[in-house]
Amino acid sequence: MHTPNQSPIYLIALGAFALGMASYVTAGLIPMIEASFAVSVAVAAQLVTAFTLAYGLGSPIFVALTPAHRQRAGLLLALGLFVIANAASALAESFTALMVWRAIAGIGAGVYLAMGIGASAAVSTPERRGKAIAIIMGGMASGVVLGVPLSLLIAEQLGWQAALWLVTLLGLVAFFGLLLKLPSLPAATATTLGQKLAILGDGHVLVILLVSLLAAIASLGMYTFIAPLLADPAYGAVRSVTPYLWVWGIGGVLGSFLIGPLVDRIKGPVLTFAIMLILAVSLFVLPLAAALSSWLVMLPIALWGAVGWALQVPQNNELILARQAQGDGNLAIALNESALYLGSAIGAAAGGFVLLLQMPTWTLAASAGGVAALGALLQIVNLRRQPTWNGDVQAEPYN
């Protein structure tokens, strides 16, 4: 059997690596940017808000507006916009200009990831599609875990602009590589904007998106508050949370890559259900393990990171399968990314409310575990559409 050329997939993953860096490095650069532009921390932090809002809200709109027969061009245009916006951010001479360019970078990043996942699926055989998506998500996870610390080290030596120049360089390499190696992509089914909006009436898609939202509230929301939990004298009184963030991130990289072969062997709804259960258990166990040992707690943290990142591989694969007949799988993936960013924001706000009420810190993990468990229960809806683990999906219509 002819094996498709895998180089475009790895080039898309390189772009995703740069995207992962750009998504998370700004938070680490805030003190330097604050000093550079003489703004307050609160104002500088809005750079993160500008990127994430543009990413989460803007990308579905631009994906929906991309012509059906211009999928390859749309992918390259999104990556090119991302590269230009990061270069312009590094050259910005005013904070307002920097804010605008971070928002533009967020749009380019969101469109690129959605279309990149769709492109990786298009250039793969059906039996290798899960692995291809896993490579893309693994690239993004690696950008967060490996790329962000590297870029921050460079920024400490050469200035905050150097971190964005590194993102630009990696994005540029991916762009020219894809320009040369990415084949023509099959045209999506031509539909009107009204027909594309009909995706919001697809009950199967809505359940997938809601599960992703709940997973993000639990996983990314709890990630925001891992430091207060571990700093509590009852749960280790940890002075530096950095090693635990590394463990979480390394777990995420391993989970993103290792989930690929499983996606190609186990039906998506079954795998998602198992992942949500494991996520719930790891979050429930987190304060118990922390109370026993500062070393033992690394096990649930690693497991939490692994399944939290791995989840989006079967989720995105299911969205492609659910909407391949309609030709708007890229839009479904973009909506899934929006659900993740919205979930992260909700989780952070909810955790802040818990602390505001001066509740014990263990309630943060318990609440996150409860949300993950709710997601597992919701996933039963999709499991009902899958009466057998083998063979084709036998979908029951939604009323």
C-alpha positions in Angstrom: 0.0 0.0 0.0 1.3 3.5 -0.9 2.1 5.5 2.2 1.2 9.2 1.8 4.0 11.8 2.2 4.1 12.7 5.9 6.3 15.8 5.6 3.4 18.2 5.3 2.0 16.9 8.6 5.3 17.5 10.4 5.5 21.0 8.8 2.0 21.8 10.0 3.1 20.5 13.5 6.1 22.9 13.3 3.7 25.8 12.8 1.6 24.4 15.7 4.7 24.4 17.8 5.2 28.1 17.0 1.5 28.7 17.8 1.8 27.0 21.2 4.7 29.3 22.0 2.9 32.4 20.9 -0.2 31.5 22.9 1.5 31.1 26.2 4.8 33.1 26.1 3.2 36.5 26.4 2.2 35.9 30.0 5.8 35.3 30.8 6.9 38.5 29.0 4.5 40.8 30.8 7.0 42.2 33.3 9.4 43.1 30.5 6.7 44.6 28.3 5.4 46.5 31.4 8.8 48.2 31.8 9.3 48.7 28.0 6.0 50.6 27.5 5.6 52.1 31.0 2.2 50.5 31.5 0.7 48.7 34.6 0.7 44.9 35.0 -3.1 44.9 34.6 -2.8 46.8 31.3 0.0 44.6 30.0 -1.9 41.5 30.8 -4.6 42.5 28.3 -2.2 41.4 25.6 -3.1 37.8 26.6 -6.8 38.7 26.5 -6.5 40.3 23.0 -4.8 37.2 21.6 -7.1 34.6 23.2 -10.3 36.5 22.4 -9.3 37.0 18.8 -8.3 33.3 18.6 -11.4 32.0 20.2 -14.0 34.3 18.7 -12.4 35.4 15.4 -11.2 32.1 14.0 -14.6 30.4 13.5 -15.8 33.5 11.5 -12.7 33.5 9.2 -12.8 29.8 8.7 -16.5 30.0 7.7 -15.6 32.7 5.2 -12.8 30.8 3.6 -13.9 29.6 0.1 -14.5 25.9 -0.2 -12.0 25.6 -3.1 -9.2 27.6 -1.4 -8.4 25.4 1.5 -4.6 25.2 0.8 -4.5 29.0 0.2 -6.5 29.6 3.3 -4.0 27.6 5.4 -1.0 29.4 4.0 -2.7 32.8 4.3 -3.5 32.1 8.0 0.1 31.1 8.7 1.5 34.0 6.8 -0.7 36.4 8.8 0.5 34.8 12.0 4.1 35.2 11.0 3.6 38.9 9.9 1.7 39.7 13.1 4.4 38.3 15.3 7.2 40.1 13.4 5.1 43.3 13.7 4.6 42.7 17.4 8.4 42.6 17.9 8.8 45.8 16.0 5.9 47.6 17.7 6.8 51.1 19.0 3.6 51.7 21.0 1.6 49.5 23.3 -1.6 50.1 21.3 0.1 48.8 18.1 1.4 45.8 20.1 -2.2 45.1 21.3 -3.6 45.2 17.7 -0.9 42.9 16.3 -1.4 40.4 19.1 -5.1 40.2 18.3 -4.2 39.7 14.6 -1.8 37.0 15.5 -4.6 35.3 17.5 -6.9 35.3 14.5 -4.1 33.8 12.3 -3.2 31.2 14.9 -6.8 30.1 15.4 -7.6 29.8 11.7 -4.2 28.0 11.0 -4.8 25.3 13.7 -8.3 24.6 12.6 -7.3 24.4 8.9 -4.1 22.6 9.7 -5.9 19.8 11.5 -8.3 19.5 8.5 -5.4 19.5 6.1 -3.5 16.8 8.1 -6.6 14.7 7.9 -7.0 15.3 4.2 -3.4 14.2 3.3 -3.6 11.1 5.5 -5.3 7.8 4.9 -8.4 7.2 7.1 -6.6 4.6 9.2 -3.8 7.1 9.9 -5.9 10.2 10.5 -5.9 9.9 14.3 -2.1 9.7 14.3 -1.8 12.7 12.0 -4.0 14.9 14.3 -2.0 13.6 17.3 1.2 14.9 15.7 -0.4 18.4 15.2 -1.6 18.6 18.8 1.7 17.1 20.0 3.5 19.9 18.2 1.4 22.5 19.9 1.8 20.9 23.3 5.6 20.8 22.7 5.6 24.5 21.9 4.0 25.2 25.3 6.2 22.9 27.3 9.5 23.2 25.5 9.2 26.4 23.4 7.9 28.8 26.0 10.7 28.2 28.6 13.3 28.4 25.8 11.9 31.6 24.4 11.7 33.2 27.9 15.4 32.3 28.5 16.2 34.0 25.2 14.0 37.0 26.2 15.9 37.4 29.5 19.2 37.7 27.6 18.1 39.7 24.5 14.8 41.4 25.4 11.1 40.4 25.0 11.2 41.0 21.3 13.6 38.1 20.8 10.9 35.6 22.0 8.5 36.9 19.3 11.3 36.8 16.7 11.8 33.1 17.5 8.1 32.5 17.0 8.3 34.4 13.7 11.3 32.4 12.5 9.7 29.0 13.3 6.5 30.1 11.6 8.4 31.3 8.6 10.2 27.9 8.2 6.9 26.1 8.4 5.3 28.5 5.9 8.0 28.0 3.2 8.1 24.3 3.9 4.3 24.0 3.3 4.5 26.3 0.3 6.8 23.7 -1.3 5.5 20.4 0.2 1.8 20.8 0.9 -0.2 19.3 -2.0 -3.5 20.6 -3.3 -6.3 19.9 -0.8 -9.6 18.5 -1.8 -12.2 21.3 -2.1 -14.8 21.3 0.7 -18.4 21.1 -0.2 -19.5 24.6 -1.4 -22.1 26.0 1.0 -23.6 29.3 1.8 -22.9 31.1 5.1 -26.4 30.2 6.2 -25.8 26.5 5.6 -22.6 26.7 7.5 -24.4 28.2 10.5 -26.6 25.1 10.4 -23.7 23.3 12.2 -25.0 24.8 15.4 -28.2 22.8 14.9 -26.3 19.5 14.8 -26.9 17.8 18.1 -23.9 15.4 17.8 -21.6 18.4 17.2 -23.0 20.3 20.1 -22.5 17.5 22.5 -18.9 17.2 21.4 -18.3 20.9 21.8 -20.0 20.9 25.2 -17.8 18.0 26.4 -14.7 20.0 25.2 -16.0 23.1 27.1 -16.4 21.1 30.3 -13.0 19.5 29.9 -11.4 22.9 29.5 -13.2 24.3 32.5 -11.9 21.4 34.6 -8.4 21.0 33.2 -7.3 24.5 32.1 -9.3 26.1 34.9 -7.5 24.0 37.6 -4.2 24.7 35.9 -4.7 28.4 36.7 -4.9 27.5 40.4 -2.3 24.7 40.8 0.0 27.1 42.6 -2.5 28.2 45.4 -3.3 24.5 46.0 0.3 23.3 46.3 1.3 26.4 48.3 -1.3 25.5 51.0 0.5 24.1 54.1 -2.1 21.3 54.2 -1.0 20.2 50.7 2.7 20.4 50.7 3.6 24.1 51.2 5.5 24.0 47.9 7.7 27.0 47.4 8.1 26.7 43.6 5.4 25.3 41.4 7.6 25.2 38.3 8.7 21.5 38.6 5.0 20.6 38.8 4.1 22.6 35.7 6.9 20.8 33.9 5.5 17.5 34.9 2.0 18.6 33.8 3.4 19.8 30.5 5.6 16.7 29.8 2.5 14.6 30.5 0.6 16.7 28.0 3.2 16.1 25.3 3.3 12.4 25.9 -0.5 12.2 26.0 -0.8 14.1 22.7 1.5 11.8 20.9 0.6 8.5 22.4 -3.2 9.0 21.9 -2.7 8.8 18.1 -2.6 5.0 17.7 -5.5 4.6 20.1 -7.7 7.0 18.1 -7.1 4.8 15.0 -8.1 1.6 17.0 -10.8 2.7 19.5 -13.9 4.4 18.6 -13.8 8.1 19.4 -16.8 8.3 21.8 -15.5 5.4 23.9 -12.0 7.0 24.1 -13.4 10.4 25.0 -15.6 8.8 27.7 -12.5 7.0 29.2 -10.4 10.2 29.1 -13.0 12.2 30.9 -13.3 9.6 33.6 -9.5 9.5 34.1 -9.4 13.3 34.1 -12.1 13.4 36.8 -10.3 10.8 39.0 -6.9 12.5 38.6 -8.4 15.9 39.7 -10.3 14.3 42.7 -7.1 12.5 43.8 -4.9 15.6 43.4 -5.4 17.1 46.9 -5.3 13.7 48.6 -1.9 12.9 46.9 -0.6 16.4 47.7 -1.5 16.0 51.4 0.5 12.7 51.5 3.7 13.7 49.6 5.0 16.5 47.4 6.5 13.7 45.2 3.4 11.5 45.0 1.3 14.4 43.8 3.3 14.4 40.6 1.5 11.2 39.5 -2.0 12.7 39.2 -0.5 15.9 37.8 1.2 14.0 35.0 -2.0 12.0 34.4 -4.1 15.1 34.4 -1.8 16.8 31.9 -1.7 13.7 29.6 -5.4 13.2 29.3 -6.2 16.9 29.3 -4.1 17.4 26.2 -4.9 14.0 24.6 -8.6 14.6 24.7 -8.7 17.0 21.7 -7.3 14.4 19.3 -10.4 12.1 19.4 -12.6 15.2 19.7 -11.3 16.8 16.6 -11.3 13.5 14.7 -15.0 13.0 15.7 -15.9 16.5 14.5 -14.3 15.7 11.1 -16.2 12.5 10.8 -19.4 14.2 11.9 -19.2 16.9 9.3 -17.3 15.4 6.4 -20.5 15.0 4.4 -21.3 18.6 4.8 -17.7 19.7 4.1 -17.4 22.0 7.1 -15.1 20.0 9.4 -12.7 22.9 9.6 -15.4 25.1 11.0 -16.3 22.5 13.5 -12.7 22.3 14.7 -12.6 26.1 14.9 -15.7 26.0 17.1 -14.0 23.4 19.3 -11.0 25.6 19.8 -13.4 28.4 20.8 -15.0 26.1 23.3 -11.5 25.4 24.8 -10.7 29.1 25.2 -14.1 29.9 26.6 -13.8 27.0 29.0 -10.4 28.1 30.2 -11.8 31.6 30.9 -14.9 30.2 32.7 -12.7 27.9 34.8 -10.3 30.7 35.8 -13.3 32.9 36.8 -15.0 30.1 38.7 -11.8 29.3 40.6 -11.3 32.9 41.5 -14.9 33.0 42.8 -14.1 29.9 45.0 -11.1 31.6 46.5 -13.1 34.8 46.9 -15.5 32.9 49.1 -12.5 31.8 51.2 -13.3 28.1 50.7 -10.6 25.5 51.4 -8.2 25.1 48.4 -9.1 21.4 48.0 -12.5 22.6 46.7 -10.8 23.9 43.6 -9.7 20.4 42.6 -12.9 18.8 43.8 -15.0 21.3 41.8 -12.8 20.7 38.7 -13.2 16.9 39.1 -16.9 17.3 39.4 -17.1 19.3 36.1 -15.0 16.6 34.4 -17.3 13.9 35.8 -20.3 15.9 34.4 -18.5 15.8 31.0 -18.1 12.0 31.3 -21.8 11.7 32.0 -22.7 13.9 29.0 -20.5 11.8 26.8 -22.9 8.9 27.4 -25.1 10.7 24.9 -22.5 10.1 22.2 -21.9 6.6 23.4 -25.6 5.8 22.8 -25.0 6.7 19.2 -22.3 4.0 19.1 -24.0 0.6 19.9 -20.9 -1.4 18.9 -17.2 -0.7 19.3 -16.4 -2.2 15.9 -17.6 -1.4 12.5 -19.1 1.8 11.3 -20.8 4.3 13.6 -24.5 3.7 13.7 -25.8 7.2 14.4 -29.2 7.6 16.0 -30.8 10.9 14.8 -31.3 13.7 17.2 -34.7 15.2 17.6 
